[in-house]
């Protein structure tokens, strides 16, 4: 489905047609300057790429306008939260984005973060333009107390599955339930998400933080997984302070 019809061509497309006419005229001239022809062809290629990108963005807008919030269909007992599975997201979104000329493919790449994998999603449009999205996911296989709870293979597989789900939801800007943080209501008393829990837990272990003292500063009574989402930013700030202090002490 193309957002622009023949009678509604964009100014970029019209400009491209005029350049094409100039190229056709120049090509018929036996005395044409080769360098000039090369520059004209490069200009035409840039115009075509811009037109394809414009068509991509227009189709993206049209597809998102048809998408609605998706209800959660699974729960995470660790955080007592609900979320929409990849299968449900796919069932709801695929018919819409394919109707607008999009296709998705997933891959993995190297992440600059240690013990992470980079999940890639290539979003291609029939107009000829494509865009790559990525998300770095932890894959250290560690549990809440820092012990190994997964093999490296299992951890990488889980990270890939989580990353694909987050990307699918994020690319189309789709909400799950009323509000979504792994499908959770993120009100002031709701616990942190799985990704926030993993991030805080790793930093606490790496910095050898005294958890009872740390929680006292945050005015939190309970385990890390029950830390309110509203206190996540403050917790990260406190850990940044701890990291700077440790750096100075080791200097």
N, C-alpha and C positions, 0 to 999 in steps of 0.2 A: 504494500500500500504506500503510494507516494503522496506526501503532503502537498506538493506543488504539481498542478496539472500543466499541460502544454500552454494553456491560455493564461497561466499565473506564474510564469517563470520569474525567478529572482533576478535582481540586477546583476548579480555575480554570473549567472548563467548567460544572460544577454551579453555581458562584456566578453565572456568566453567565446560566444558565437562570432562576435566581431573580430576577435583575434584570429579565430580559425579561418575567417574569410580572408584576412590579411596574409596568413600563412599559405592558403591555397593560391592566392594571386602571386605571391613571391615564388612559390614552387614552380609556377608555370613560366617564370622568367629565367632563361638560360644564363643570364648574367648576374643572377642573385648572389650576394655575398654570403658565403657559407657561415661565417661567424654570426652574421645578422640573423640568418635562418635558425641557427642553434639557440640564440637568445630568445627568439620568438617562440620556439618550441618549449624552452624552459618556462617562459612566461605562461604559455598555454597550460602546461602541467600544473603550475602553481594555482592557476585559476580553477582548473578542474578539481584539484584537491580541496580548495576552499569551498567550492560548490557542493562537493560530497560531504564536507564537514557540516555545512549549513543544513543539508538534507538530513544528516544524522541527528543534529540537535533538534530540528523541527519534529522529526519522528519520535525522538526521546520524549519531548514535551507531550506529544499526542498520546503516546503509550502510557505515560505516568498519569495523565488526566483520567484514564479509564481504570486505574488501579485503586482498590479500596483497602482499608485495614483488614488484616487477616487474623482470625482467631487462633489462639494457641491450641495445640492438640497433643502436647506432651509435657511432662513435668520433670524437674531435676530434684531428686530427694535431698541432695547435698545442700542446696540453697533454698529448698522448699519453694521453687519458682516454676512458672510455666513458660513454654516457648513454642514457636511453630517449627515443625520439623522441615528439613530440606525438601522432603517429598511433598508436603502440603504447599510450601512456597512455590515449588515447581508447577504443581497442578493449577494453582491460581494464576501464576504469572506467565507461564510459557505460551498459552493461547493468545495472550494480549501482545507480548513483545514480538512473537513470530508474525502476527498479523500486520505489524508495522515494519516488517522487514529486518528484524534483528535476529541474530543467532549468537549463542554463547559457547565458549569452550574453556576448559580449565586446565591448568598446568601448575608445576611447581618450579621455583627458582631459589637461588641462594639468598639468604637473609643476612643483613649486616649485624643482626643481633645474635648473640651466642645462644645455642640450644633453641633456635627458632627455625621454622621453615616459612618461606614466602609462597603464599598461595596466589596464583595469577588467574585472572579471568579476562579473556579476549572477547570484547563485544564488537561484532562485525555487523555492518548494515549493507543491504543490497545496493545502496547508492555508491558503494566503493570505499567508504571510510570506516576505520576501526579504531577502537580505543582500548587501552589495557589498564585494568584496575588490579590492585594487589592488597594483600593483608598479611602481616607477619604474625605467625601464631607460635606460642610456646610449645616445644616438643621435647621437654627434658624428662618426661615420664615420672615427675615427682608428685607425691601426695601432699596433704596438708602439713605433715610434720617433717617434710623433707626427705622421706624415704622413697625408694623406688617402688612404684605401684604399677608400672607398665614397662614392657620391653621397649627399646628404641623404635622397633618396627611398629608396635601398637601405638606408641605415642605419636609417631609421624602420621599414621593413618587417621588417628583421632583429630590431630591438628588440621589435617587436610579437609576432613569432613566439616569441622567447625568453621574453617576459613571459607569454604565454598558456601556454606549457609549464610554467614555474615555478609559475604560479597553479594550474593543473590538479593539479600534484603537491602543492602546499602546502595547498590547500583540503581535500583528502582525507587529508592527512598520510601520503602513500604513500612508502615507501622504494624506491629503485632499486638492485638488486644487494644486496651485503652492507651497504654504507653508501653514502650519496649526497652528493656535492658536485659537481653536474653529472654524476652517475653515477659518481663516483670513490670509490675507497677513500681516506679522508682520514687515513691513518696519519701518524706523525711525519715521514716522509721524502717523502710524496707532495706533488707541486707544488700551488700555489695554484690555485683555480678560475679560470674565464674572467672572472667578474665581479670577483673579487679582483684579478686581473691588471690589468683595465681601471681599477679604482679606484686601485690603487697607481701605475700608469703615469701617469695623469692628474695625480695629486698631485705626483709626481716632476717632471713637466714644468712644472707651474704654479709650483712652489717653486724650480725650477732647481737641483735637488739634484745634487751630485757623486756619480754612481752608484758608482764604485769605493770611495770613502770610506764611502758609505752601506752597501754590501754588506760592507765590512770590519767595520763596527760590528755588523752582523747575523751575522757569521761565516759568510757565504755566498760560495761560489766558483762563479760561473756566472751566466747571464743571469737577468733578472727572472722569466721564465716558469717557471724551475726552482726558484724560492724555495719551500722547504717550507711547507706549509700551517700547520704548527705555529709558524712565525715571523711569520705575517701580523699578529697582534695587536701584537707588538713593533715591527714595521715601521711600523704606523700610529701607534704611540706616538712613535716617533722623528720621524715626519713632523709630528706635532702640536707637538713641541718646536721643530722647524725653523720651523714657521709662526709660533709665538709669538715666536721670536727675530727673524724677519723683520719682524713687526709692530712690535716695539719699536724696531728699527733705523730703520724708516720714520717713526716718530712724531716 
